Amino acid sequence: MTDQLIARRDSAVAAPASWWRDAVIYQIYPRSFADSNGDGIGDLPGIRSRLPYLKDLGIDAVWLSPFYASPQADAGYDVADYRTVDPVFGTLADAQGLIADAHDLGLRVIVDLVPNHSSDQHEWFRRALAEGPGSPLRERYHFRPGRGAAGELPPNDWPSIFGGPAWTRTTNPDGTPGEWYLHLFAPEQPDFNWDHPAVADEFRTILRFWLDLGVDGFRIDVAHGLVKAQGLPDLGVETEWHLLDVGVSPCFDRDGVHEIYRSWRRILDEYPGERIAVAEAWAPTLERVAAYVRPDELHQAFNFSYMGTAWDVAEQRRVIDASLDAMRAVGAPATWTLSNHDVVRHTNRLLQTGEGEVAGRRPTRVDPAAGLRRARAASLLLLALPGSAYLYQGEELGLPEVVDLPPEVRQDPAFHRATGQDGYRDGCRVPIPWHGDRPPYGFGPPGGPSWLPQPDSWSELSVAAQENVPGSTLSLYRAALAVRRAHPGLGAADDLRWVRTADKGVLAFDRHGFRCTTNMGTEPVRIARPGEVLLASGPIEADPDTVVLPPDTTVWWNA
């Protein structure tokens, strides 16, 4: 067949080459990665012992989900002390040792930062409660009198992301009913008041604390939060907010957040080695997301629009184009991801078709072979796109979503609230398998516990079972990252050019000397061979002139 290239326009904003513009960054969920002491919970020494594995995988950096001191009401996203390590994960010395070892291996370390809210066990909040109404510390959060004759109603009609109202009433020191406080997530996570200068000052010192210890950057949790509309106005309509889709609201994606990030960028730029920050910013449009990565703000912003895109040629092209255009306008790289600790693993999600499922909500069971085949094709497609990529631990093993966890073992706080939404994040957080034929598969000592139960079938998916096995998912990822690093046509430059083919189910694009071809259809497709095969996500049939591309298969070509 004859291919007609559709050229994209050149980049409108020239940008210098920087490590983060095309980095592959691996997310570690600490409690589920490696358990060094046998208590069933992963920890920093466990991560430290597995750094050589990550070096061999071919990544550039690791991102660690929170390991700070915390009551663990929301798996560490309720921080009681931002300058120390929770004993369940180790010590501050363990964190320093991990950072040093990673740097010795040529890996950078990004840590999570949670600035929208603290734990209700944070010193500021505990003192605010103990001191009662009028305490200056209450101004650092959002305390308000209730509505109604006796203040018995919440101050406004905002819902919590985790279900129910976003307000909890306090008890005064004398035992009488008191004021209410705002928590857009769990009641154990009171929201900071970012209009108070002490909050901004505190987080600037937290940034410097970890930068001085050598971290290479921060992933900003709920980066679209922080600033609320003046007066905390009612929504005026009964609604529910979902973690992945909050839309336009008085408490998310307010313009005031950008001045906060400009002040943080100035701090990051003071340190050598290009320290970075990446925004977890759920915003109504890609253009609104791009505002977080203007040249004087943050460096990256997760592309959640792409993560929620259906496995469809037209939809993929539309979102990829829109993503590159939005980031090009501000001179930032696109930042692609398919899975993380908050969504259904893409081994399941990309085959799910029910309402909300593509966006990563309630998981359903899928055919494991079909799910893995599509996931491998999607991963190879993502790694060929211009910009940076984030991988979630275990996806390089092809781990599926665990959909049959019994209610008594679930720990997602939203699952246990009567009006909670979803609450199914536990299925993507099950500890990963390293070796052996029975749980915990090397996650911890033989016969030891794991904080979430692992499926009996995971022995075939362990690192040891896939090590140096041709065709394994682990081998595919290692090969893909090696090619991505070596091929001159891959990386940050947004030079993607679509290839129009006669086959409606085929998505194809060119970069300098490189082509990526993905069959998203339901039938095999015979295509003209555009060059040498570099890598394929699954078996293909080839002759000197053509290749038969099976459904859910991606091929990389040296074109």
N, C-alpha and C positions, 0 to 999 in steps of 0.2 A: 504494500500500500504506500501511498505518497503522504508524507507528513508535511503539514504546513505550520511553520513556527509563528506564534503570535508573540511578538517582542514586547516586554514591559519597558516602561520609560526608565531612564537612568535615575539613580538616586538623586533626590532634590537637595539633600543635606549631606555634605561630605563629613565623614566621621573617622577619627583616628583608630588604628587597630589597637584593641585592648583585650586582655585575656577573657574578660567576661562577655564579650560580644559574640563569641562562638563556643563558649565553654559548655561541656556536658557535666551537669551537677547532679549528684546522687543523693536523694533524700534518705536519711536514716531516722526511723522512728525508734528511739533508744530502747524502750521497754520491749521491743519485739525483734531486736537484731542479734544480740549475743549476751548470754547470761554467764558471768564469770564466777559467781559465788553460789549458784544453785538455789536461789530463793524464788526462781520462776519469773523474774523480771530482768530484762536486759539492762546493761549498765555501761558506763564509760570504759572501764577496763576491758569489757567484752568487745566493745567497738574497737578499742586500741589494738587488741590482738588480731582483729580481722582487717586492719588497714592494708596489709600486703595483698589480700584478695581484691580490694578495691583498686589498688594500683595496677594489678594485673588485668582487671576489667577494662581499664583504659579511660577512666573518668578524669576530670580536671579538679573537682572539688566535691566536698561533702557538705550537705546541709543537715544539721542536727535539730530535730524537734525539741521542745523544751526539756531541760534537765535541771532547772532551778528548784530551789526549796519550795515545796508546794504540798498542800493537803491532798492533792491528786483528785479533786472533785471532777475535773475535766482533763484527766491524763496530763497534768502539768501545765495546761493553759490557764490555770488559776495560780498565779505566782505570789508567794508570800515574801520572798526575798530574791531580788534580781541579781545579787552579787555573790551568791553562794550556790553550791550544788546540793540537791536533795540527797540525803543519805542513801536512798534506795538506788541512786545512780552512781554514787561514789563520793569523791571529795573534789575540792578545788584543785588539789595537786593532780588528781586524775585528769581533770580537764586540761591543765597545763601540759601534762605529759602527752595527752592525745594530740593536742595542737602541735607540739614539738615533733612528735613522730610523724604526723601527717606532712609537716613541712619538710622533714628529712626525705620523705618519699616523693616530694614534688606535688603534694596535694594541698589545696587550700581548704579552709574550714569556715563555714558560714553557720551562725547560730540563730536560733529563733529569738525574736523580741516581741513581747506582748504588751503593747502600750495602750490598748483601748480600755483594759480593765485589769484589776489585780485580784488576788484572792481576798476573801473576807477575813483571812487570817493575817493579812498584811498589817504591819504595825500602825500605819496611818489609819486604817479602817477600824481596827480594834480599839484604838484610842478614841476615835470619833464616836463610836458606840458608847464607850465607857464614860466619856465626858458629857454626853447628852446634847440636846438641842443648844445651839449657840456656840458649840465647840468650833474653833477656827479650822480644825482638821476636816470638818464636814464640808467645808467649801472646796476641798480637793476632790470630792465626789459629787454626786447629784442627789442631795437630800432635799426633800420637799414635804410640806404638810399635805395631808390627804384632802380629798374633796368630800362633800357630804356634811351633814349636821355635826358629826363627831369625828370628821376626818377619816371615816372608815373606808373611803373609796380611793383607788389609786389616783395620783396627781394628773395623769393623762391616760389616753387609750392605747398607748404603744404596746405591742405584743413582744414577747421574748422569742428569739430565734429558736430556742429549745422548747417552746410551747408555753401557754399561759401568759399572764400579764408580765410586763417588763419591770414590775415594781414589787418590792417586798416591804412590809411594814416592820418597823423596829419596835423594841420595847425599851422604854426609858429606864434609867438607873433605878427609879423608885418603883418599877414594875408596871407602870401605866402604859397604855398604847402610845407609841411615839410617831415620829415622822416615817416617811417612806424613802427608800433609796432605789436608784435606777440600776438595772442589770439587763443588758440586751441579750445576755446569754443565761447561764445558770444563776440562781440566787447567790451562790457562793462566789460570783464573779462581778462585784460592783464596778460600774463604769467610772473611770476617772473624769474629772471636769478639766478639760484642756484649756479652758479660759483662765484657769488659775496659774499664775506664773511659777509656783512651786512645782507643779507637775512637769512643766517644760524643763525647768532647771534639773529636776531629778533625772529625767531621761537623758539629758545631755551628759550627765555624769555617769550614767549607766553605760552609754555608748563608749565613753572614754575608758571606763573600767575594763571592758572586754577588748577594746582595741589595744590597750596597753598590754593585755595578756597575749596578744598576737592573733586574734581572730581576723579573718579576711573579709568579713561582712556580716550582714544581718538579713534574715527574712522577716519582714514586718507583718505580723499577724493582724488581720482586720485593718489593713492600712486605709481602707475607705471609711473607717469609723472615726473615732477620736472626737471630732467636732460635731456638735449638735446645734440645731436651729435655736436662735435666741428665744427664750421663753418656753421652750419645749412644747410647741403647740400640738393640739390633738390632730390625729389623722383625719378624724371625721367619718371614717368608714370602718366597718369591721373587716379585719384582714388577718392573714397569717404571713409571717416572713419566713423564708427558707434561707438556709445558709448560702445556697448557690444562686438565689434569685430574690434580692430585696427590692429591686427597682428603684424608682425615685422616692426618696423619703426625707424626713426632717432630721434623720440621725445618721445617714450614710452618704458618702461621696459629696460632702459639703466642701465648698471652695476653700474654706479656712484650713483644710489639712495641708494645702500646698506650701504655706509659709512655714509650717512645722518641718516639712521635708527639705525645704531650702536651708533651714538652719542645720539640719542633720548633714546635708551634703557638704556644707562648709567644714564640719568636723571631720567627715570621712576624708576630705581632700587634704587635710593637714597631715595625714599619715602616709608613709611610703607604701609602695606595692599595690596601688590601686584597690583600696578597700571599697566594697560595694554594698548596696542595699537593694533588695528585691521586694516588690510590693505584692502582697496578697490583696488585690483590690478588685472587688466585685462591683462593677459600674454598669450603667444601662447601655453604654455604647463603647465600641473600641476607641473612639475618639476621646471619650472621658477617661478610659484606662491610659491612653497615651499621655494624658496630662501629667500623670505621675512620673513619667520618665523624660520630661523635658531636660535640657542640658544642665540646669542648675538644681535638679531634684534627684530622684532615685535613679538607679541604673537599669533596672529590669522590672517588668510587671508580668506576672503569669497570664498567659493567654487562655482564660477559661472559656472564651467563646469557642476556641478550637476544640478544647476538651469535650465540649458538649455537642460537637458537630456530628451529624449522622454519617454513616458509611455510604456515601452517595457522591458521585463525581461532581454534580452541579453544586451541591452544598459545600463540598470540600474546596472546590475552586473559589467559590464566593467568599468563604471565610478566610482562606489563605490570602487572596487578593486584598480583602479589606484589612486584614491584619498587617500585611506588609505596607500598605498605603498609610495606615494610621501611624505606624512606628516610623516610617520614612519621613513623615511630616515633622517629626521632632528629633530626627537623627538618632533614634534608639534602635537596638536590635529587637526583633521579635523573640519571644521567650515561650517555647512550646513545651507542652506536657500532656500526657495521656492519663496519668494516675497520680494519686497522692493519698494521704491518710484520711481524707474526708469524703472520698467518692468510691463508688464501686470500681474494682479493678477492671481495666479495659479488656481483659480476657473474657469477662462476662458482659460488660456494659455495651460493647459494640455490636452484640447480637440481640440485645434487648430492644423491644419496640414499643413497650407500653408507655403511657403518659408519664413523663418525668424521668424515665429510666435512662434515656440517652444522656441526660445531664448528671447522672450518677446518684440517683436516689435509691429507692428500695430495690435490692437485688433479686434476681430470679435465677433459677437453675438453667443452664444452657448445656448443649452438647460440648463436652470438654475438648474434643478434637477440633470441632468447628471453631470454638472460641479461641483456642490457642492459635489455629491457623490464621484467623483474622487479626488477632493481636500481634503476631509476628509481622504480618504485612503492614499493619498500622505503625509499628515501631520503626521499621525500616523506612517507611515514608516520612515519618516525623524527623528522623535523624538526617534525612537528605534536605530538609528545608533550611533556608537561610536563617541564621541567628543562633541563639542558645537553646539548649534542651535540658529538661529536668527529668530524671528517671526516679521511680519510686522503688524502694528496696523490694526485691523479690520478683520484679517484673522481668529481670534478666533470667529468671528461672522459669518463667511462664506460669507463675502461681495464679490459680483461679481465686475468685471471691469465695469465701466460705459462707454459704447461704443457710446452713442448718445448725447454727449455734443455738443451744437451748436458752430459754429466757433467763434461767438462773445463773448463767455464766456471763451474760452481757454486762458491759460496763459503760457503754455510751450513756451519758446522763440524760439525753433526750429520750432514750428508750424507756426509762423508768418514770417519766412524767405522764400523768393521765392524759394530758392534751398535747403531749410532745409530738414533734414532727419527725418522721423517719426513724432516727435512732438506730440506724443500721450500719454505722461506721465500723463496728467491731469486725465485720467480715473481711475488711482489707487490712486489719491490724494484727492478724494472727501471726505469731512468731515464725520466722522463716526457717527452713530446714537446711542443715549443713551436711550431715552425714548420718548413716545408720539406717536400720530398717524399722524402727519404731520411735514414737515420740519420746523425748523432745527433739530427736534428730540432730543432736549436737548443738542445739540452741543453748542447752545447759548440760550438766553432768548426766550420765546415763541413768534413766529411771527417775530423773528429777521432774519437778512440775514446770508448767508454763502458764502464764497468767491468763491466757486464752487457750483452749484445747486445739491441738493441731489434728488435721484429718489423718486417718490411718493410711490413706493412699499417697501421702506425700513423700515416701521414701524414694520413689522414682523421679521426683522433682528436686531432690537435694543437690547441693553443689557437687558433692562427691560423685553422685550418680551421673552428672552431666559433664564433669571435668574431662576435657580432651576427647569428648565423644562427637564425631562429625555429625552435623545436623541438629545437635541439641540446641535448645534456646540459649543457653549460656555461651556456647561456641558462636552462635549467630551474633549475639551482642558484642562479644569480644572482637569478632571479625569486623563488624560494622563500625565500631569505635576506632579500630586501627585504620580502616579505609578512610573514615571521616577525617582523621588526623593527618593522613598522608596525602590525600588527593587534593591537588591545587584548586579544583572546582568546587570544593565544599568549604563551609565556614560561614563567616558573618556576612559577606557581600550579598546584597539582595538582588541578585542578577537572574532570578527565576524567569524562564520563558516557557509558556505553555505550548505543548505539542498537540495540535488538533489531529485526532485519529478518526477513522471510519467506525470505530467500535465505541458505542456510547458508554459501555461500562468500564472503559479504560481511562485512567488518569495518568497523564505523562507530562513531564517537564524537563527542560534542559537547564544546566548551569555550565560554566566553562569546562568543556571537555567531559561532561558528565550528563547522564540521563537517568531519571527515575521513572519506572513504569509500574503502575499498580492496576490489577484487574479487580475492580469492585463489583463486577457483575456476577451472575449465577452460572455462567457457562464458560468453558475454556475458549480462549481467543488466540488465533495465530497471528503473530505480528512479524513485520520485517525486522531482522536483526540489525540494530543501529550501531553495534560495536561489540567489544569484548565484554563478556559477563564478568562483573566484579563480585557480585554477591546476589543471592536469591533467598527470599524468606522461606521457600519451600521447593520441592522438586519441580523441574521444568523439562520439557522435551525440546531438543534443539537439533537443527541441522545447519549446514553452512550458511543458509540464507534466511531462515525463519526460526522462530521460537513459539512453542505453544505455552501460553500463560494460563495456568489453572485459575479458577476463582480464588479470591482472597490471597493473592500472591503479589509480592513486590520484587522487582529486579532492579539492581543497580548496574549501569553500563559505563564503560569507558568509551565515550562517544567521540 
